[in-house]
Amino acid sequence: MAKETVVLAYSGGLDTSCILRWLKLKGHDVIAFVGDVGQDDDMDQVRRNAEATGADDVVIADLKREFVSDYILPAIRGNAVYEGQYLLGTALARPVIAKAQVECALEKGATYVSHGATGKGNDQVRFELTYAALAPQLKVISPWKSGEFLQQFKGRTDMINFCEEQKIDIPVSLTKPYSMDENLMHKSYESGILEDPLTAPDPEMWQMTVDPRQAPDEETVIELEFKDGHPIRLTNEATGETHTDLLDIFMGLNALGRANGIGRIDIVENRFVGIKSRGCYETPGGTILHLALRDLEGIAMDREVQRLRDMLSPKLAEIIYNGFWFSPEMEFLSAAVDKSQEIIDGVVRMSLYKGNASAIGRSSPSSLYDQDLSSMDIEGGFDQTDSAGFIRINSLRLKAHRAITQHAQEG
C-alpha cells in the first residue's frame, strides 16, 4: 500500500525538525513546506536541513508580496489593532502560510497537513481553522495534541536528545532565553525569561530595530501617498529616494523604522485559548504605515463612517487574532473596510525620530476639511447665531434629567 503523504509547515527549527523525522518514522512520506513571509532565514540552508532530516520533497513558496497586499494592508486599512496595541504580525502571517500549504497539499495529492504549533497557543487555531475553511477533506496531524507524541517529547530536553539520536543537526540550546518569530510585518519574542511579566527585556534582545536612544539625533521626514487607502508612493525627503511598488514601499518603511527605533511594544495579551501571555514585538514599517493612514483618514474620511469603522475595528482585530481570516464574518467586515477606504487619497508627511512616528502635515484631493469654515478669524459661511438653537435642542434631555433627579432628592 502506498504511503500517505503529509505536507508539514516547516521552519527548520527544533520543533518542526523533530516532527518531520517523527512523521517519517511513523511511515509517512513528508513534504516540508516553507512559506517565505520575509523571515531572516537562509532558504537554501533551510532546504538542505529539511532534506538531511528526511523530507521526501521540499517546497519553498515566496509569499512576501501576497503577505503585504492581501493580509498586512487589509488589516491596516481596517485599523485592526488587537487589545489596543498589537498590530497582529504573527496572526496575519499564519493564514497566508496555511493557505499556500493547503494549495501545495492539493497539488501534491497529499492526505494530511501538519504543523508544529503547541496546544497552548494561538497558532494551532490559526492553522487548523484555515485548513478547515479551505480544504476540509484534508486530515490534520497536530503532534502537540497527540498523546503518543507528548509521551515521547515532554519538553525541549527530550527533543534535543531525539535530534542527537537521529543525527539531526539543529543549532539549539537548552539555555535559549526566549522564542522568536519573524516576518515582514514584525519580530516577536516570548516564553523563557519573558514569562515573568516583571522582567524587563534585555536591550540585546531586540534585533529588528535600533535602541531609540541610539537612533539618529536628527529627524527623518518622509512623504507617503495613498490612493483608496493603499500606499502608492514613499519618498525620503532628505535623500529623494522614492518607491512606488507596494512591496518596495513596505520594505522601505521597515528600513526607516528600524533605523529610527520605531515600533517596539511589550504587552500582556489574552490568547484565544484563554491564557494570558506576555509578548514583545517590533513592528517598524507597519507602525509608520498605520499611523500615516489614520492621519489621512482624519482629513478625508466622513465622521460617521470613521466612527462606524472604528466600532468594527476591535472585532476585526479579534477575528484576525483568533484565526478566522477565512470566515463569513471576515468577508463581511472586509467589504465594509473597502467601502470606508474609497477616496481616502492624499499625502501625509511623517517625522521619524527616536522611536516616534508623527504626522506633521497632510493634504488630500478628497479633503473634507474647510479652512475658512474652521477658522476663528472669519465667518466662512457659518452663522454662529445658529449655534444657540443647536445648544438649546441638545440641552433638553439634560434639563429633563436634572428636574427628575432633583425631584427625587427632594422627595
N, C-alpha and C positions, 0 to 999 in steps of 0.2 A: 504494500500500500504506500502511495506517495506520502511524503512528509507534508504536514500542514505548515504553511508559511506564515510567519509573524513579521509585521513591519513595526519595528521598535523606534520610538522617538529617542534618538541617541545624541548625547552631548560629548561623550568621551571622558566624562568624569567617573568617579568611583562607582556611583550607584548604577548608571546605565552600562558600564563595563561589566560589572558583576551580573547584571540582569541578562545582558547579551549572552555571556557564557552559560548562565543558568538555563536559559531557554534552549541553547544548543544541547546541553546535557540532558534535557528533557525530550530531545529528539526532533526539535523544530528546525526548519530552515529559517534563518533570520536575515531580514533586510534591515540594515542600520540606516535610518532616515535622519538626515541632519538638515534642519531649517536654518539657513543663514539669515538672521534678522539683525545683523550688524554687530554680533559679539566679537570680541577681540581674540579670535582663535585662528590658528594656522590650519586652514581646512585641509591642506594636503596631509598634515600630521594627523588630524582627526581621522581622515580616511585610512591612513596606514595603521593607526591604533585599532580601528574597527576591524580591519582585515586580519590583523595579528590576533585579535581577541576571538575571531572565529566567524565573523559575518560572511554570509554567502554572497551578499551584494551590499554595496554602499551607494546611497543616493543622497547627493548634496544639492539642495534647492536654494537658489538665490531669491530670497523673499523680501529683500530690503525695500525695493520700490513699492511693492504691493503693501508692505507693512506701513509705510508712510502715507500712501494715498488712500488706502481703504480702511485703515484702522486708527492710526495716530490722528490724522487730520479730522475724521468724523468726530472723534472724541473731543478734540479741542474746539471744534466748531459748536459742539453741543454743551460746552462748559462743564464737561464731566470731570468732577473732582471728588474723589471718594473721601467722605468724612471731613470735607473742607480743606484737605491738604494734599492728598495723594493723587498725582496725575496718571496713575494706572499703568505705568510702564510694563510691568510683568503681565498684568491682566490683559493688556492689548496684544502682547506677543503670542500668547497661548493659542487663541483661535486661528491666527494666520498659520502657525506651525501645524496645528491639528488638522486644519482643512487640507493643507498640502500633503500631510501624511495620509489622510483618507484617500486623496486622489492617487497617491502612489500605490496604496494597498489595492484599490480597484483596478488600476492599470496592470499591476503585477499578479492579479488573481489571488491575493492573499486571503486567508481565512480570518486572521487575527490582527489586531493592532495592540500595541503595548506602550507603556510609558514608565518612567521611574519616579513619579511623584508619590510622596508619602500619604498615608491615610489620615494625617493630621492637618494637612494644608489645603490651600485653595486650588492648586494646580491640578490635582486629581479630578476635581469637579469640572474645571475648565476644559481639560482634555476630553473627558468622557461625555460631557454634555454635547460637545462638538461632534464627537463620533456618533452619538445617538441621533443628533439633528440631521447630519449629512449622509450617514450610511448605517442605518440601524441593523442591517443584515450582518455587519462585521461583529465578530466576537472580541471581547476585550480581556486582555491579561493584565491585571494590575497587581504586580508581585507584592507590594507593600500591604495589600489587603488579603494576601494568600497565607493561610495557616502554615502551609508547607514551607514557604519562603521565610516567614517570620520565625519558624522553628530553627531554620538554618542560620539566619542572619539576625542576631539580636541587637546589633549595633555596628559602628564603624570598625571596631577591632575584628569582628568576625569577617567583615567584608575585605579588609586589608589582608587578613590571613588567607582568605579564599583566593585573592589575587596572587599572593605569593605561591600558593599551592599550584595554581593553574598557570603560573608564569605569565601573568598579565602585567605588563609594565605601565603602571599608573603612578605618577608622581603625587603621592598624597602623604599627609602627616596626621598622626593622632592628636597633635597639638595645634592643628589649624584653628585659629581663634574665632572664625565665623564663616558662614557660607555666602557666596556671591553669585549673582546672576546679572548678565549684561546683554543689552541690545541697543539699537539705535536710539531708543527713547530714554533709557536710563541705565544706571547700575545700582543694584540693590545689595544690601548687607543685612544678614540676620543670623540668629542662632549663636551658639558658642557663648563668648563673653558678653554678647549683646543681650542675652536673655535676662540679665539683671538690668531692669529699666533705669536704675540709678547710676550705672556705669557709663561714664562719658566715652564716646568713641575715641579711639586713639587717632591723633591727627594724621598718622601714617596710613590709616585705613582707607581714607578717601583716595580713589585712583582716577576718577573721571574729571575732576575739577581741581584747580589750584586752591590753596587756602585763601579765602577772601582777603585776609590780612596781608598776603603776599602778592595779591593781584596788582596790576599797574596802578600807579598813582594818578594817572590821567584817565578821564572817562573815554569810552569808545562810543561814538554816535553812529547809529545805523538807521537806515530807512527801509521799512517793509511795506510793500504794496500788495493790496488784496483785491480780488475780484470774486464776488459772491462768497466771501469768507474764505477763499482759497488764496494762499500766498503765491504771488506770481513774480515778485522781484525782491531781492535783498541787495542792498548797497551799503558798503562800509564807507562812510563819508570821508574818513581820513585817507584811505588808500585808493578809493574809487573802485575797488573790486566789486563786481556785480554778478549775481547768479539769477537765472530765470527758470531753470529746471527745478521741479519740486524737490527731488532727492538732493540735488546740489544745494538748494536753499536750506533744507533741514540740516544737512551735514555742515554747511557754513555756519548756521546758528549754533550748532553743537560746538564748533571750534571757538566761536566768540564767547559762548557761555563758559566753556572750560577755562579759557584764558582769564576771564573776569570772575571766576569763582561763583557762578550763578547756579541755583537750583538744588542746594542741599537742604534736606529735611531729616528730622529724627522724630519718629512718632510711635505711638502705640495704637494699633488699629484693631478692628473687630473682623476676624476671619469669618467666612460664611459658615464654617462648621461649628462656630460658637466659642472659639478660643481667642483670647486677646493675644496679640503678637506685636513685639517691638521690631520695627524695621527702620533702616537708614537708607535714604535714596538720594541719588544725584540725577537731576533731570535738566541739563543745561539748556539745550535748544528748545525743548518742549515748554519750559518755563517762559522763555522770551516770547515764543510764538503765542502762547496762551494769554499773556499779559497784553501783547500788542493787539490781538484781535478783540479782547474785551474793551480796550480803549476805543477802537474804531467803532464798535457797536454803540458806544456812548453817544456818538455824533450821528450815526447812520441808521440805527435801529429804532423803530417805533417803541414808545414807552411801554405800552400794554403787551406788545409782542415780546419785548425783552423780559417783562415780569413773568409772563406765562412760561417762556422758555426756561427761565431761571427757577421756576417752580418745578419743572420737569427734570432739570439737570441732576439733582441728587438721585432721582430714580434711575436716570440713565447711567450714572456712575455706579450705582448698586447693581444694575443689570450686567454691566461690563465686569465688575469686580467678581460677581458671583458666577460668571461663566456662561451667561445666557446670550452671548452675542448673536447666535443663530436661533432666534426665537420670534414669535409673532409680536411680542411687546417691543422688541428691538426694532423690528421693521416699522412699527407704528411711530415710535419716537424718532427714528431716523428720518422719516418723511416730514415730521414736524420741524426737526432741526434744519433740514434742507430748505424748507419754506421760510424759516426765520432768517436764513442767510442770504436770501435774494437781495440784490443791490447793496450788500454790505461791501462797498467798494471804496477804495481810497488808499491813503498813505499815512503811516504812523512813523514818527521819529522817536527812537528809543535811546536812552542813555544807559550804558552798561558800566557799572562802577563798583568794584569791591563787593561782589555778592548781590548787588541790587540791579534790577532791570526796571526802569521807569520811563513812562511815556512823557515826552517833552513837547509834543506837537502832533497835530493830525489835521488832515483835510480829506474831504470826500465829495465827489460829484453828486452823490445822493444824500448830502448832509441835510439833516432836519434842524440844524442849528441856525437861528436867525440872529445875527449880531445886533441889528437895530432893535429887534423885539426884546432881547435880553438886556439891552443897555440900560444903565441907571441914569444916563445923561440925556437921552432923547426918548420921545414917546414911542416911536417906531410902530404906530398903528394900534397900540394897546391903550384903551381908555381905562385909566386907573379907577375912575368912579364906578366901573362895573364890579370891582372887587368888593364893594360894600354889600351888594346883593349876594354875591358868591359866599361871603363870610356869614351873612345872616342865614342863608339856607343851610349851610354846613353846621351852624351852631344850634339849630332847632333841637336835635336829639340830645345835645349836651345840656341844654336848658331843661328839657323834659326830665332827663335823668337826675339832674340836680334837685328839681322840685319833688320827685318821688323819694329820693334818699333823705331830703330834709324833712319831708312829712313823716317818714318812718322814724327818724331820730326824735322828732317832737312828740310822736305818739307813744 
